[in-house]
Amino acid sequence: MGPKASESFVGDSLAIRAVREEVRYAARSDAKVLLTGDSGVGKEVVARLVHAESGRRTCAFVAMNCAGVPDSLLESELFGHARGSFTGAYKSRTGLLEQADRGTIFMDEVGEMSPRMQTLLLRFFETGEIQRVGSEGLQPHVDARVIAATNRNLVERINANEFREDLYYRLNVIHIRVPALRERRDDIPLLFCHFLRLYAAQYQAVVSHPTGDALAIVLEYDWPGNVRELKNVAERLVVRGAGPAINAAALSSVMGPGFGAAAKALAAPEAVVDVANTLYKRVVQDGESFWRAVYDPFMDRDITRGELRRVVSRGLEQTHGNCKMLVRLFNMGAGDYKRFLNFLHKHGCNPRFQQARTPLADRDASARIA
């Protein structure tokens, strides 16, 4: 399921807000854009957003991957070819640059281009003219906005004489760095639940939501494959029929070895569980305020961070990940929301719970994707 022009990032973290702001700036001009970031973070989605918000949105968005393609094929893909220019060229063909005329071309993994292709691309940037493979004449001037992306450090490749410095400066007019998923953990529950809804609709399955313990593990995991890996996990869960509630056991059946370490790091000893259950009962069943039943003992060092984390995890499970509902559940006033989150953050008590929400909290939200 590839990204579409109408799709946008899920999340409200500071990192994603910064990317959205950069997208708005980039969309106001036709300047070239260089997107950098780890593999799987959603660079093509950012490119599509820039195009969709620009004056070129009514024209074509053309995407290509420059990695692993031989020069002869890549040149033909980009610039087109004339009939009979090579074996199998039974008719003339326009290249992707011509197809993107008055629109946008997204060139992924541009750092993998050979020196020869870098030279040809630089020449196009300088003149805007296309010469198809096997053709003696030039095609009319092409007006295609270029958005390039790479997960490589181009400065290091320049220093190693593997990438042209003049091409780098041609591409790097507007630079947008797309953060890794581990750098915006607050968005993970939103993304996870969004993908669960997305695939439930695709496969006509029951919409699942993670339990509090499952959310804690999803937040603890480092997601080396970034959004792409999270998306795959959500699809596996739906395909395997995880049911309406996804717990830690369901996650263990679809996640990689790193999941075990994340689960182990969050495993609570029985003593922690007992204390947390007692505190949770005082707040939720007996109606005590969180500030009195949990906050005061914690500040007096009568309970540990693990016990505090366990109480919060149980509350998130009850509210299906909605932190604002959690404030009400814990008998705090609406004005205590920021104080509560700041408290968790200040004392290192798993502040990554603070933006957790699930499909119940986002049921009416418009579909967005990373």
VOBA-1610 file (N, C-alpha, C; in pm, whole numbers, padded with zeros to 5 digits, always signed):
BEGIN
Met+00085-00119+00000Met+00000+00000+00000Met+00088+00123+00000Gly+00112+00179-00113Gly+00199+00293-00124Gly+00132+00420-00079Pro+00211+00522-00041Pro+00153+00647+00003Pro+00084+00720-00109Lys-00018+00798-00077Lys-00092+00874-00175Lys-00074+01022-00149Ala-00114+01103-00247Ala-00094+01246-00237Ala-00168+01307-00120Ser-00280+01249-00083Ser-00360+01305+00025Ser-00314+01262+00163Glu-00216+01172+00169Glu-00173+01120+00297Glu-00078+01217+00366Ser-00076+01213+00499Ser+00015+01296+00575Ser+00065+01219+00694Phe+00158+01277+00767Phe+00211+01211+00885Phe+00106+01198+00994Val+00106+01083+01057Val+00033+01068+01181Val+00127+01113+01292Gly+00076+01186+01387Gly+00158+01225+01500Gly+00151+01373+01530Asp+00183+01404+01654Asp+00181+01543+01697Asp+00306+01577+01777Ser+00411+01500+01760Ser+00535+01527+01831Ser+00600+01654+01777Leu+00692+01709+01855Leu+00762+01829+01811Leu+00840+01803+01683Ala+00896+01683+01671Ala+00975+01650+01551Ala+00888+01651+01427Ile+00766+01598+01436Ile+00677+01594+01320Ile+00619+01731+01291Arg+00593+01808+01394Arg+00549+01945+01371Arg+00654+02024+01294Ala+00781+02002+01326Ala+00889+02072+01255Ala+00894+02030+01109Val+00873+01900+01082Val+00873+01853+00943Val+00756+01915+00867Arg+00639+01918+00929Arg+00523+01978+00862Arg+00548+02126+00829Glu+00614+02195+00919Glu+00646+02336+00894Glu+00741+02350+00776Glu+00841+02262+00768Glu+00935+02265+00656Glu+00864+02231+00526Val+00769+02140+00531Val+00691+02105+00411Val+00616+02228+00360Arg+00557+02303+00451Arg+00483+02423+00410Arg+00576+02524+00343Tyr+00693+02543+00400Tyr+00790+02635+00339Tyr+00831+02586+00200Ala+00861+02456+00190Ala+00907+02401+00062Ala+00800+02411-00045Ala+00673+02397-00006Ala+00564+02396-00104Ala+00541+02534-00166Arg+00593+02637-00104Arg+00570+02773-00155Arg+00657+02807-00275Ser+00755+02723-00306Ser+00845+02754-00417Ser+00866+02630-00502Asp+00944+02646-00608Asp+00980+02534-00693Asp+01124+02489-00668Ala+01182+02534-00557Ala+01321+02501-00527Ala+01337+02351-00507Lys+01456+02301-00540Lys+01485+02159-00519Lys+01489+02129-00369Val+01448+02007-00335Val+01441+01965-00195Val+01525+01838-00179Leu+01603+01835-00072Leu+01680+01714-00038Leu+01624+01661+00094Leu+01574+01538+00089Leu+01521+01470+00207Leu+01623+01369+00258Thr+01655+01375+00385Thr+01748+01280+00443Thr+01684+01212+00562Gly+01734+01095+00597Gly+01681+01019+00710Gly+01701+00871+00687Asp+01685+00794+00793Asp+01704+00650+00785Asp+01605+00586+00688Ser+01636+00466+00648Ser+01546+00391+00562Ser+01417+00361+00636Gly+01304+00382+00568Gly+01175+00348+00626Gly+01109+00457+00707Val+01165+00579+00708Val+01106+00684+00792Val+00991+00758+00724Gly+00977+00741+00592Gly+00866+00807+00523Gly+00907+00924+00436Lys+01023+00915+00373Lys+01071+01027+00291Lys+00983+01048+00168Glu+00933+00940+00109Glu+00845+00958-00006Glu+00714+01026+00033Val+00665+00995+00153Val+00543+01061+00200Val+00565+01212+00211Val+00682+01251+00262Val+00714+01394+00271Val+00718+01456+00132Ala+00780+01386+00037Ala+00788+01437-00100Ala+00648+01456-00158Arg+00560+01361-00135Arg+00423+01372-00186Arg+00348+01487-00120Leu+00376+01511+00008Leu+00312+01622+00077Leu+00356+01756+00018Val+00486+01769-00008Val+00537+01892-00069Val+00468+01915-00203His+00460+01810-00283His+00393+01822-00414His+00246+01857-00398Ala+00177+01789-00305Ala+00033+01808-00289Ala-00002+01948-00239Glu+00090+02013-00170Glu+00063+02147-00118Glu+00121+02257-00208Ser+00184+02217-00317Ser+00249+02314-00405Ser+00157+02354-00521Gly+00202+02450-00599Gly+00127+02492-00716Gly+00128+02389-00828Arg+00207+02283-00813Arg+00216+02178-00915Arg+00125+02059-00886Arg+00041+02070-00785Arg-00036+01955-00738Arg-00132+01897-00842Thr-00171+01977-00943Thr-00262+01925-01044Thr-00189+01849-01154Cys-00056+01853-01151Cys+00025+01780-01250Cys+00086+01655-01188Ala+00163+01583-01266Ala+00209+01450-01226Ala+00311+01454-01113Phe+00301+01353-01025Phe+00407+01322-00929Phe+00465+01189-00973Val+00594+01188-01008Val+00659+01069-01059Val+00768+01028-00962Ala+00768+00901-00921Ala+00866+00851-00824Ala+00954+00746-00889Met+01083+00749-00853Met+01175+00647-00901Met+01279+00620-00794Asn+01335+00498-00797Asn+01440+00459-00703Asn+01570+00441-00782Cys+01672+00514-00741Cys+01798+00514-00816Cys+01892+00401-00773Ala+01858+00327-00669Ala+01949+00226-00615Ala+01943+00097-00694Gly+02058+00040-00719Gly+02065-00093-00778Gly+02024-00102-00922Val+02017+00011-00994Val+01978+00009-01136Val+02102+00039-01220Pro+02136-00048-01316Pro+02252-00022-01402Pro+02239+00111-01475Asp+02354+00174-01505Asp+02354+00305-01570Asp+02269+00308-01696Ser+02282+00205-01779Ser+02210+00206-01907Ser+02059+00210-01886Leu+02011+00133-01789Leu+01868+00131-01762Leu+01823+00259-01692Leu+01905+00307-01599Leu+01869+00428-01526Leu+01864+00548-01619Glu+01959+00555-01711Glu+01958+00666-01807Glu+01834+00661-01894Ser+01797+00541-01938Ser+01676+00527-02019Ser+01552+00561-01939Glu+01548+00518-01812Glu+01433+00549-01726Glu+01417+00699-01708Leu+01527+00768-01686Leu+01521+00912-01659Leu+01496+00994-01785Phe+01573+00964-01888Phe+01573+01050-02007Phe+01494+00993-02125Gly+01454+00866-02117Gly+01383+00805-02229Gly+01480+00750-02333His+01427+00687-02437His+01514+00634-02542His+01442+00639-02676Ala+01525+00636-02780Ala+01473+00635-02918Ala+01457+00490-02964Arg+01368+00471-03058Arg+01345+00338-03114Arg+01476+00284-03173Gly+01506+00156-03140Gly+01624+00091-03195Gly+01754+00129-03128Ser+01749+00204-03018Ser+01873+00248-02953Ser+01944+00135-02881Phe+01872+00030-02848Phe+01935-00088-02787Phe+01841-00206-02808Thr+01889-00326-02782Thr+01809-00446-02801Thr+01683-00440-02716Gly+01571-00457-02780Gly+01444-00452-02709Gly+01375-00317-02714Ala+01443-00217-02769Ala+01382-00083-02781Ala+01302-00077-02910Tyr+01183-00138-02909Tyr+01103-00149-03030Tyr+01030-00020-03064Lys+01020+00068-02969Lys+00958+00198-02996Lys+01020+00304-02905Ser+01005+00428-02944Ser+01057+00537-02863Ser+00977+00548-02733Arg+01043+00594-02629Arg+00978+00601-02497Arg+01021+00729-02426Thr+00924+00798-02368Thr+00958+00917-02289Thr+01010+00873-02153Gly+01102+00951-02100Gly+01158+00921-01969Gly+01076+00982-01857Leu+01114+00948-01736Leu+01040+00995-01619Leu+01048+01146-01604Leu+01159+01206-01644Leu+01171+01352-01635Leu+01069+01421-01724Glu+01051+01368-01845Glu+00950+01425-01935Glu+00809+01400-01880Gln+00788+01284-01821Gln+00656+01254-01766Gln+00621+01346-01649Ala+00725+01398-01583Ala+00704+01487-01468Ala+00701+01635-01510Asp+00697+01662-01639Asp+00697+01802-01686Asp+00581+01879-01621Arg+00613+01995-01563Arg+00520+02083-01492Arg+00473+02023-01359Gly+00526+01904-01328Gly+00495+01840-01202Gly+00620+01822-01117Thr+00629+01709-01050Thr+00739+01681-00956Thr+00793+01542-00981Ile+00925+01529-00978Ile+00987+01397-00982Ile+01058+01374-00849Phe+01030+01259-00789Phe+01093+01220-00663Phe+01197+01115-00694Met+01323+01145-00662Met+01435+01056-00690Met+01487+01001-00559Asp+01447+00879-00527Asp+01488+00817-00401Asp+01625+00752-00416Glu+01698+00747-00306Glu+01833+00688-00301Glu+01925+00751-00405Val+01919+00883-00416Val+02001+00953-00515Val+02149+00938-00484Gly+02183+00910-00360Gly+02323+00892-00323Gly+02386+00768-00382Glu+02306+00679-00439Glu+02359+00554-00498Glu+02391+00570-00646Met+02366+00687-00704Met+02394+00706-00846Met+02543+00697-00877Ser+02575+00643-00994Ser+02714+00636-01038Ser+02763+00776-01077Pro+02895+00797-01080Pro+02948+00927-01122Pro+02897+00971-01259Arg+02883+00878-01351Arg+02835+00914-01484Arg+02692+00967-01478Met+02606+00897-01404Met+02468+00942-01395Met+02457+01074-01320Gln+02544+01093-01224Gln+02547+01221-01153Gln+02578+01335-01251Thr+02670+01310-01343Thr+02707+01411-01441Thr+02590+01441-01534Leu+02522+01337-01580Leu+02406+01357-01669Leu+02295+01434-01597Leu+02273+01403-01472Leu+02168+01471-01396Leu+02205+01618-01374Leu+02332+01643-01346Leu+02377+01781-01326Leu+02358+01862-01454Arg+02385+01801-01569Arg+02367+01871-01696Arg+02221+01907-01717Phe+02130+01816-01679Phe+01988+01846-01691Phe+01951+01964-01601Phe+02003+01965-01479Phe+01973+02075-01387Phe+02018+02209-01445Glu+02128+02208-01517Glu+02183+02333-01571Glu+02106+02383-01692Thr+02055+02291-01774Thr+01992+02333-01900Thr+01842+02305-01908Gly+01795+02206-01832Gly+01655+02166-01842Gly+01623+02090-01969Glu+01726+02050-02044Glu+01706+01982-02172Glu+01726+01831-02157Ile+01650+01758-02237Ile+01652+01612-02234Ile+01707+01559-02366Gln+01800+01464-02357Gln+01843+01392-02477Gln+01819+01244-02453Arg+01723+01189-02528Arg+01691+01048-02510Arg+01807+00960-02555Val+01818+00844-02493Val+01922+00749-02530Val+01904+00709-02677Gly+02009+00720-02755Gly+02003+00683-02896Gly+01950+00791-02987Ser+01916+00906-02933Ser+01863+01015-03014Ser+01971+01121-03034Glu+01973+01180-03153Glu+02073+01282-03182Glu+02024+01422-03146Gly+01894+01440-03136Gly+01840+01572-03107Gly+01796+01585-02962Leu+01778+01710-02921Leu+01732+01740-02786Leu+01580+01752-02785Gln+01522+01711-02675Gln+01378+01727-02656Gln+01350+01868-02603Pro+01226+01913-02611Pro+01193+02046-02558Pro+01228+02057-02410His+01247+02180-02365His+01280+02208-02226His+01178+02144-02132Val+01226+02078-02027Val+01139+02011-01929Val+01140+02090-01799Asp+01022+02116-01749Asp+01007+02190-01623Asp+00956+02094-01515Ala+01047+02020-01455Ala+01010+01924-01351Ala+01080+01963-01221Arg+01001+01974-01116Arg+01062+02002-00986Arg+01124+01873-00933Val+01246+01883-00881Val+01317+01765-00833Val+01318+01764-00680Ile+01270+01652-00625Ile+01283+01625-00482Ile+01364+01497-00471Ala+01481+01506-00409Ala+01570+01391-00397Ala+01574+01343-00252Ala+01605+01215-00234Ala+01611+01159-00099Ala+01727+01061-00089Thr+01781+01050+00030Thr+01890+00955+00053Thr+01896+00920+00201Asn+01940+00798+00230Asn+01968+00760+00368Asn+02118+00758+00394Arg+02194+00805+00297Arg+02340+00812+00309Arg+02383+00952+00349Asn+02501+00961+00409Asn+02561+01090+00441Asn+02635+01139+00318Leu+02575+01233+00245Leu+02634+01277+00118Leu+02765+01352+00138Val+02781+01420+00249Val+02908+01491+00275Val+03021+01390+00287Glu+02995+01279+00355Glu+03098+01174+00365Glu+03127+01115+00228Arg+03024+01099+00145Arg+03047+01044+00011Arg+03123+01142-00077Ile+03100+01271-00055Ile+03178+01373-00127Ile+03325+01362-00088Asn+03351+01351+00040Asn+03489+01340+00089Asn+03557+01213+00039Ala+03477+01111+00011Ala+03532+00986-00041Ala+03533+00984-00194Asn+03503+01098-00256Asn+03497+01111-00403Asn+03396+01016-00466Glu+03285+00994-00396Glu+03180+00908-00447Glu+03054+00986-00487Phe+03052+01115-00455Phe+02939+01199-00493Phe+02990+01337-00528Arg+02933+01394-00635Arg+02980+01524-00684Arg+02934+01635-00590Glu+03029+01718-00553Glu+02997+01828-00462Glu+02904+01929-00529Asp+02926+01957-00660Asp+02840+02054-00728Asp+02697+02002-00740Leu+02681+01870-00756Leu+02546+01814-00760Leu+02480+01823-00623Tyr+02558+01801-00520Tyr+02505+01811-00383Tyr+02447+01949-00358Tyr+02519+02052-00397Tyr+02469+02187-00373Tyr+02352+02223-00464Arg+02344+02158-00580Arg+02226+02177-00665Arg+02101+02118-00600Leu+02119+02001-00535Leu+02005+01933-00474Leu+01966+01993-00339Asn+02065+02038-00266Asn+02044+02078-00127Asn+02007+02226-00116Val+01898+02265-00184Val+01848+02401-00171Val+01761+02411-00045Ile+01666+02320-00033Ile+01586+02307+00088Ile+01613+02168+00144His+01657+02163+00268His+01691+02036+00331His+01588+02003+00439Ile+01527+01886+00429Ile+01432+01840+00531Ile+01482+01705+00582Arg+01512+01701+00709Arg+01552+01574+00772Arg+01429+01509+00834Val+01402+01387+00793Val+01286+01313+00845Val+01333+01228+00962Pro+01280+01250+01083Pro+01332+01181+01202Pro+01298+01033+01204Ala+01386+00957+01267Ala+01359+00815+01288Ala+01246+00798+01388Leu+01181+00683+01384Leu+01066+00659+01472Leu+01108+00665+01619Arg+01228+00619+01650Arg+01274+00621+01789Arg+01294+00763+01840Glu+01301+00861+01749Glu+01316+01000+01788Glu+01181+01069+01810Arg+01074+01001+01780Arg+00940+01058+01802Arg+00847+00950+01858Arg+00890+00894+01969Arg+00817+00782+02029Arg+00675+00821+02067Asp+00652+00948+02098Asp+00517+00989+02135Asp+00415+00959+02024Asp+00464+00950+01900Asp+00374+00926+01787Asp+00348+00777+01762Ile+00423+00690+01827Ile+00413+00547+01797Ile+00273+00492+01821Pro+00207+00520+01936Pro+00071+00467+01953Pro-00026+00514+01846Leu-00014+00641+01806Leu-00102+00693+01701Leu-00080+00618+01570Leu+00045+00600+01534Leu+00078+00529+01411Leu+00033+00384+01417Phe+00062+00319+01527Phe+00029+00178+01543Phe-00122+00156+01528Cys-00199+00236+01598Cys-00344+00221+01593Cys-00401+00261+01456His-00337+00359+01394His-00381+00397+01259His-00362+00282+01162Phe-00246+00216+01168Phe-00221+00105+01077Phe-00312-00013+01106Leu-00342-00035+01234Leu-00436-00143+01268Leu-00573-00116+01205Arg-00618+00009+01211Arg-00746+00044+01148Arg-00738+00029+00996Leu-00626+00075+00940Leu-00607+00071+00796Leu-00616-00071+00743Tyr-00546-00164+00808Tyr-00544-00301+00759Tyr-00671-00377+00797Ala-00735-00338+00906Ala-00864-00399+00938Ala-00965-00368+00828Ala-00961-00245+00777Ala-01051-00208+00667Ala-01013-00282+00540Gln-00883-00295+00513Gln-00838-00361+00390Gln-00876-00509+00390Tyr-00857-00574+00505Tyr-00883-00718+00511Tyr-01021-00751+00569Gln-01102-00646+00591Gln-01237-00665+00646Gln-01232-00746+00775Ala-01145-00702+00864Ala-01125-00770+00992Ala-01171-00681+01107Val-01175-00740+01226Val-01211-00665+01346Val-01100-00564+01378Val-01139-00442+01411Val-01040-00339+01449Val-00984-00374+01586Ser-00853-00385+01594Ser-00786-00420+01719Ser-00732-00297+01788His-00715-00306+01919His-00644-00201+01992His-00550-00267+02093Pro-00436-00205+02118Pro-00339-00265+02210Pro-00376-00241+02355Thr-00344-00338+02439Thr-00362-00320+02583Thr-00251-00228+02635Gly-00264-00188+02760Gly-00163-00100+02819Gly-00025-00162+02819Asp-00016-00292+02853Asp+00113-00360+02854Asp+00172-00369+02713Ala+00085-00394+02616Ala+00134-00401+02478Ala+00184-00264+02432Leu+00112-00159+02468Leu+00156-00024+02433Leu+00293+00006+02494Ala+00312-00035+02618Ala+00439-00009+02685Ala+00554-00075+02610Ile+00532-00196+02561Ile+00638-00267+02489Ile+00662-00203+02352Val+00554-00166+02284Val+00568-00100+02154Val+00648+00030+02169Leu+00626+00101+02278Leu+00697+00225+02303Leu+00843+00201+02340Glu+00871+00090+02406Glu+01007+00060+02451Glu+01095+00013+02336Tyr+01037-00054+02239Tyr+01111-00111+02126Tyr+01170+00000+02040Asp+01290-00021+01985Asp+01361+00084+01912Asp+01322+00095+01764Trp+01249+00001+01708Trp+01202+00006+01570Trp+01313+00040+01470Pro+01411-00049+01455Pro+01520-00022+01360Pro+01472-00005+01216Gly+01358-00068+01184Gly+01302-00053+01049Gly+01209+00065+01036Asn+01196+00143+01143Asn+01117+00265+01144Asn+00969+00241+01112Val+00905+00338+01048Val+00761+00330+01025Val+00727+00208+00939Arg+00814+00174+00848Arg+00788+00057+00762Arg+00776-00069+00845Glu+00863-00085+00946Glu+00857-00203+01032Glu+00730-00203+01117Leu+00695-00086+01172Leu+00573-00076+01252Leu+00450-00111+01168Lys+00449-00063+01047Lys+00338-00091+00956Lys+00327-00241+00927Asn+00442-00306+00907Asn+00441-00450+00880Asn+00390-00529+00999Val+00429-00486+01120Val+00383-00554+01241Val+00231-00543+01253Ala+00178-00424+01227Ala+00033-00405+01234Ala-00038-00493+01132Glu+00016-00504+01012Glu-00047-00587+00909Glu-00043-00735+00949Arg+00071-00779+01005Arg+00079-00919+01048Arg-00025-00951+01155Leu-00041-00858+01248Leu-00140-00880+01355Leu-00281-00894+01298Val-00314-00809+01204Val-00448-00815+01144Val-00465-00944+01064Val-00365-00979+00985Val-00374-01099+00902Val-00386-01224+00989Arg-00316-01224+01103Arg-00320-01340+01193Arg-00446-01342+01279Gly-00530-01239+01267Gly-00654-01237+01343Gly-00632-01219+01491Ala-00560-01112+01527Ala-00524-01089+01668Ala-00646-01063+01755Gly-00759-01025+01696Gly-00879-01000+01774Gly-00889-00857+01820Pro-00990-00826+01900Pro-01014-00687+01940Pro-00908-00629+02032Ala-00839-00713+02110Ala-00738-00664+02203Ala-00604-00731+02174Ile-00501-00651+02159Ile-00366-00702+02131Ile-00285-00694+02259Asn-00241-00808+02309Asn-00160-00810+02430Asn-00014-00842+02397Ala+00067-00852+02499Ala+00210-00877+02478Ala+00235-01010+02407Ala+00154-01111+02437Ala+00172-01241+02373Ala+00147-01233+02223Ala+00043-01157+02184Ala+00015-01141+02041Ala+00130-01069+01972Leu+00186-00969+02038Leu+00299-00898+01979Leu+00419-00991+01961Ser+00445-01075+02059Ser+00562-01163+02053Ser+00557-01257+01934Ser+00438-01284+01885Ser+00424-01378+01774Ser+00458-01314+01639Val+00468-01183+01634Val+00490-01117+01504Val+00612-01026+01502Met+00674-01000+01617Met+00788-00909+01620Met+00919-00985+01627Gly+01029-00914+01597Gly+01161-00973+01589Gly+01227-00991+01724Pro+01358-01029+01723Pro+01431-01056+01847Pro+01437-00936+01942Gly+01442-00815+01887Gly+01450-00696+01972Gly+01329-00680+02061Phe+01217-00740+02021Phe+01096-00731+02101Phe+01116-00795+02238Gly+01189-00909+02240Gly+01212-00978+02367Gly+01284-00892+02467Ala+01383-00815+02418Ala+01457-00726+02508Ala+01367-00615+02561Ala+01280-00562+02473Ala+01189-00456+02516Ala+01092-00508+02620Ala+01040-00630+02600Ala+00946-00687+02695Ala+01013-00716+02829Lys+01136-00765+02820Lys+01209-00797+02944Lys+01237-00671+03024Ala+01270-00561+02953Ala+01301-00436+03021Ala+01181-00382+03097Leu+01061-00418+03052Leu+00939-00366+03115Leu+00873-00466+03208Ala+00931-00587+03216Ala+00870-00688+03301Ala+00868-00642+03447Ala+00754-00652+03511Ala+00740-00604+03649Ala+00745-00719+03748Pro+00828-00711+03851Pro+00828-00813+03956Pro+00691-00818+04024Glu+00662-00930+04090Glu+00532-00946+04156Glu+00508-00838+04260Ala+00614-00799+04334Ala+00598-00697+04438Ala+00554-00565+04376Val+00611-00531+04258Val+00573-00408+04191Val+00428-00413+04149Val+00386-00529+04096Val+00248-00545+04052Val+00153-00529+04170Asp+00185-00590+04283Asp+00098-00583+04400Asp+00081-00440+04449Val+00192-00366+04461Val+00186-00227+04507Val+00106-00144+04407Ala+00133-00163+04276Ala+00065-00085+04174Ala-00085-00114+04174Asn-00122-00241+04194Asn-00264-00276+04198Asn-00334-00211+04316Thr-00267-00205+04429Thr-00324-00140+04546Thr-00345+00009+04522Leu-00243+00074+04465Leu-00253+00217+04435Leu-00364+00243+04332Tyr-00369+00158+04230Tyr-00470+00175+04126Tyr-00611+00163+04185Lys-00630+00067+04275Lys-00761+00049+04338Lys-00798+00173+04421Arg-00703+00230+04492Arg-00731+00349+04573Arg-00778+00466+04485Val-00717+00477+04368Val-00751+00589+04280Val-00882+00562+04205Val-00889+00450+04136Val-00999+00424+04044Val-01125+00376+04117Gln-01108+00287+04213Gln-01226+00232+04280Gln-01267+00312+04404Asp-01167+00360+04480Asp-01198+00432+04604Asp-01211+00582+04583Gly-01177+00630+04463Gly-01200+00770+04430Gly-01098+00869+04482Glu-00982+00822+04527Glu-00878+00915+04572Glu-00814+00983+04451Ser-00764+01102+04473Ser-00692+01172+04367Ser-00555+01109+04345Phe-00511+01107+04220Phe-00377+01059+04187Phe-00272+01134+04268Trp-00293+01263+04288Trp-00193+01345+04357Trp-00174+01297+04501Arg-00281+01254+04563Arg-00274+01211+04703Arg-00229+01065+04715Ala-00287+00978+04631Ala-00262+00835+04645Ala-00129+00791+04584Val-00085+00858+04477Val+00035+00813+04404Val+00146+00918+04407Tyr+00111+01042+04376Tyr+00212+01147+04367Tyr+00283+01170+04501Asp+00206+01188+04606Asp+00268+01216+04737Asp+00361+01104+04782Pro+00316+00976+04775Pro+00408+00869+04815Pro+00533+00862+04727Phe+00516+00890+04599Phe+00632+00886+04510Phe+00732+00996+04548Met+00682+01115+04575Met+00770+01225+04611Met+00837+01200+04747Asp+00768+01123+04831Asp+00826+01087+04961Asp+00914+00963+04951Arg+00930+00910+04830Arg+01013+00793+04803Arg+00961+00667+04869Asp+00829+00662+04885Asp+00768+00542+04940Asp+00732+00442+04832Ile+00722+00487+04706Ile+00699+00397+04594Ile+00804+00425+04487Thr+00827+00329+04399Thr+00932+00339+04299Thr+00878+00385+04163Arg+00971+00416+04074Arg+00932+00450+03937Arg+00861+00334+03869Gly+00908+00213+03895Gly+00843+00097+03835Gly+00698+00084+03877Glu+00670+00112+04005Glu+00533+00106+04054Glu+00448+00218+03995Leu+00506+00336+03984Leu+00435+00447+03919Leu+00405+00413+03774Arg+00505+00358+03705Arg+00486+00323+03564Arg+00375+00220+03548Arg+00370+00127+03642Arg+00269+00022+03635Arg+00129+00080+03654Val+00115+00175+03745Val-00015+00238+03766Val-00060+00310+03639Val+00032+00384+03580Val-00001+00458+03457Val-00036+00362+03344Ser+00038+00251+03335Ser+00011+00152+03230Ser-00129+00093+03245Arg-00168+00062+03368Arg-00303+00008+03390Arg-00410+00110+03353Gly-00382+00236+03387Gly-00478+00340+03353Gly-00493+00358+03203Leu-00382+00349+03131Leu-00387+00362+02986Leu-00463+00246+02923Glu-00448+00129+02984Glu-00524+00015+02933Glu-00673+00038+02951Gln-00711+00096+03065Gln-00851+00124+03093Gln-00909+00228+02999Thr-00826+00329+02965Thr-00875+00439+02880Thr-00840+00418+02733His-00794+00296+02700His-00755+00263+02562His-00650+00360+02510Gly-00558+00398+02596Gly-00444+00479+02555Gly-00467+00628+02553Asn-00586+00675+02590Asn-00616+00818+02585Asn-00570+00883+02715Cys-00468+00970+02706Cys-00409+01027+02826Cys-00498+01133+02890Lys-00578+01202+02812Lys-00669+01301+02870Lys-00780+01230+02950Met-00826+01117+02899Met-00923+01039+02974Met-00859+00983+03101Leu-00730+00953+03092Leu-00658+00902+03208Leu-00658+01005+03322Val-00642+01132+03287Val-00645+01238+03388Val-00778+01236+03463Arg-00887+01219+03391Arg-01019+01213+03455Arg-01034+01085+03538Leu-00986+00973+03481Leu-00995+00846+03554Leu-00921+00853+03687Phe-00810+00925+03688Phe-00729+00937+03810Phe-00775+01052+03900Asn-00897+01101+03876Asn-00959+01201+03962Asn-00878+01331+03972Met-00828+01372+03856Met-00760+01501+03846Met-00845+01596+03764Gly-00828+01725+03786Gly-00902+01823+03709Gly-00846+01836+03569Ala-00927+01891+03476Ala-00881+01908+03338Ala-00757+01995+03330Gly-00745+02088+03422Gly-00628+02176+03423Gly-00501+02109+03469Asp-00513+01984+03516Asp-00395+01911+03564Asp-00324+01832+03454Tyr-00378+01836+03332Tyr-00324+01753+03224Tyr-00175+01778+03201Lys-00139+01905+03181Lys+00002+01937+03153Lys+00089+01909+03276Arg+00035+01939+03393Arg+00112+01913+03515Arg+00144+01764+03526Phe+00045+01680+03494Phe+00061+01536+03502Phe+00171+01488+03406Leu+00164+01535+03280Leu+00265+01494+03182Leu+00403+01546+03219Asn+00408+01669+03267Asn+00537+01726+03310Asn+00596+01647+03426Phe+00510+01601+03516Phe+00556+01521+03629Phe+00620+01391+03580Leu+00555+01322+03488Leu+00610+01198+03434Leu+00744+01224+03365His+00748+01332+03289His+00871+01364+03216His+00985+01401+03311Lys+00956+01483+03408Lys+01059+01533+03499Lys+01126+01420+03576His+01048+01320+03613His+01102+01214+03697His+01135+01088+03619Gly+01136+01099+03485Gly+01180+00986+03403Gly+01092+00864+03416Cys+00964+00885+03443Cys+00873+00772+03462Cys+00800+00741+03333Asn+00876+00699+03234Asn+00822+00661+03104Asn+00734+00770+03045Pro+00787+00889+03018Pro+00705+00996+02960Pro+00656+00965+02822Arg+00704+00858+02761Arg+00660+00824+02627Arg+00515+00779+02625Phe+00454+00756+02743Phe+00311+00728+02747Phe+00228+00851+02715Gln+00287+00972+02721Gln+00206+01092+02730Gln+00116+01118+02611Gln+00153+01071+02491Gln+00068+01096+02376Gln-00009+00973+02333Ala-00005+00867+02417Ala-00064+00740+02375Ala-00214+00754+02353Arg-00256+00709+02237Arg-00399+00702+02206Arg-00421+00579+02120Thr-00545+00534+02116Thr-00579+00416+02039Thr-00698+00446+01951Pro-00747+00349+01872Pro-00857+00378+01782Pro-00978+00439+01851Leu-01005+00405+01976Leu-01121+00463+02042Leu-01105+00612+02059Ala-00980+00656+02080Ala-00956+00798+02098Ala-00950+00870+01965Asp-00919+00797+01857Asp-00897+00862+01729Asp-01002+00822+01626Arg-01112+00767+01672Arg-01212+00711+01580Arg-01260+00814+01479Asp-01271+00938+01523Asp-01324+01040+01435Asp-01216+01119+01362Ala-01091+01084+01388Ala-00982+01158+01324Ala-00975+01122+01176Ser-00933+01214+01094Ser-00918+01186+00952Ser-00801+01095+00931Ala-00809+01010+00827Ala-00703+00913+00801Ala-00576+00985+00762Arg-00470+00949+00836Arg-00340+01005+00807Arg-00240+00892+00813Ile-00125+00906+00740Ile-00030+00795+00736Ile+00111+00848+00734Ala+00199+00767+00780Ala+00335+00806+00776Ala+00400+00758+00652
//
